[in-house]
Amino acid sequence: MISYYLNHTKRKFSKFDRYSKFALIGNNIDGRVNVWTEVFQNYNEVKNRLPEIFESLEFEGEWTLKLYQVPDNFSIHHKYGYYKVPSKGRLVLDYSYMVAGDQIEISISNTLIHVSSISKSKDAYWKPKDGETDNLNVYEEYVTIELIGNVDGKEIKEI
């Protein structure tokens, strides 16, 4: 028997400024992720480097990976003594152990960031009877962020 689970998180990020700085911050909660803090000078640099970072992502346990749009003069503050956040900035992408899987792919363009993740696992407690197959669980997680610029109070979706 195959059980299929699908979750798609969609969010709009308004007032997107492609010329702003961006910071990708990894936080170990009760586990670990191999990303500490990466600063990007503009969104073109994010588009170029973020796929490689996601491709080499290593993690276990509980962790978060967050991309912020930040001003030039931001600094990193520590909440609770260990959880890193920018002093100023707006959250663009929130990715964590809750949606990460075995196979992760990221698509990034001028107008969106899309991360897909697929995991498969056999149910350890399932004991198939004669003629039955193993119980397989398939999890698909999608996170899509639509990037919307804002010039003079008007929303602009870049191409």
N, C-alpha and C positions, 0 to 999 in steps of 0.2 A: 504494500500500500504506500502511496506517495502523498504526503501532506505538503501543501504549497502555501506559503505565507508571503504576502506582498505589502510593502509599506512605501508610500511616496510622500515626502515632505516637500511642499512648494512654498517659496517665500519671495516677496518682492523687496528689493533693496533700492529705495529711492534716494535721491540726491547723490548718486554715484558720481565720483570725480576720478576719471582715469589718470589724471596727472598728479593725484595725491600719493603720499607714501602709503604702504600697506605693511602690516606686521602679522606674521603667522606665529602663533604661540602654542606650544605643546605643554600640557600639564599632566603630570603623573598624579593620579588620585590614590588608587589602591592597586597600582599596576605600573606599566611604563609604556612610553611611546618614544621613538628615537628622534623626535624633533624637539628642539629647545625653543629658540626664538630666531626667526628669519625676518629680516627687514628688506622690503622691496622699494625701490625708488619711485616706481609708478606701476600702473596696471599692465603695461607691456611686459615688464619684468616678471610680474605674477604669471601672466600667460605662458611665458617661456620656461619658468622654473618650477611652478607648482605641479605640473604633470610628473616631472622627474622625482619630486619629493614624495608624491603619492605612490609612485611606482616602487620606490625603495622603502616604503613605510614598514616598520617593524613595531609590534605592539603585543601586549598581553595585559590582562586584568582591566581595571578601570582607568580611563584616561580621556582627555579631550584635546582637540586640535581646532583652534579658532583663528579665522582670518579677520583682521580689523582694517578699516580705512582709518588712518591716523594722520594728524598734522605733523609738520616738520619737527616741532618741539615736544614730542611725546616722550615719556619715560615709562619704564616698567615698574609697577607697584606689586607688592606681595600681600595677598589677602590670607588670613589665617596662618601666616608665616611661610606658606609654600606655594599658594595658587597665584600664578602670574596673570596680571591684567594690565592693559595700557592705561596711563594716567588720563589720556584723552583718546577718543576714537569711537567708531561705530562698528558693531559686529556685522560682518558680511556673511561669513560661512561658519557654521558650527557643525563639526564632525567629531564623532566619539565612538567609544567601544559599543555603544547601543546600536549603531547602524553599520559598523565596519564588519566585513566578512572576509572570506578566504580569497576571493577574486575582486579586486577593486580597480575600477576604471574611472578616469576623470576626463570630461570634455569641457573645454573652456574657450569662450569666444568674447567678443566685445559686449555682448548682451546677456550672456548667462554663464553660470558655472553649474555643471551637472556631474554628480558623483553617483556611480552605480556600484553595488556590492552584491555578490552572490555567495551563499554558503550552503553546503549540503552536509547532512549528518544522518547517521543511522541511529535509530532509537535503541539504546543499549538494553532497555527492559523488554523490548518486543521479542517474543519467542514465536517464530512462525510455525504453523502447523503444516501438515502434509499438503502440498500444492500451493501454499502461500509464499509470498516473497518477503524479503526484509522490509521493515517499515523505514522509509526514507523521508526526511524532512528537508525541504528546499526553502531557503529564505532569500528574498530579493528585497533590497533596500535601495531607494532612490532619494537623493537630495538635490533639488533644483532651486537655484537662486537666480531670479530675473533681475538684471542690473538696469536701473532706470536713472538717467542723468536728469539734472534740473538746471535750466538756464532761465534766469529772469522769471522764476515761478512757473515755468512751463516744463512738463515732463518730456524728456527726449529719449527715445529708444534708438541707440546707435546701431549701425549695421556693421 
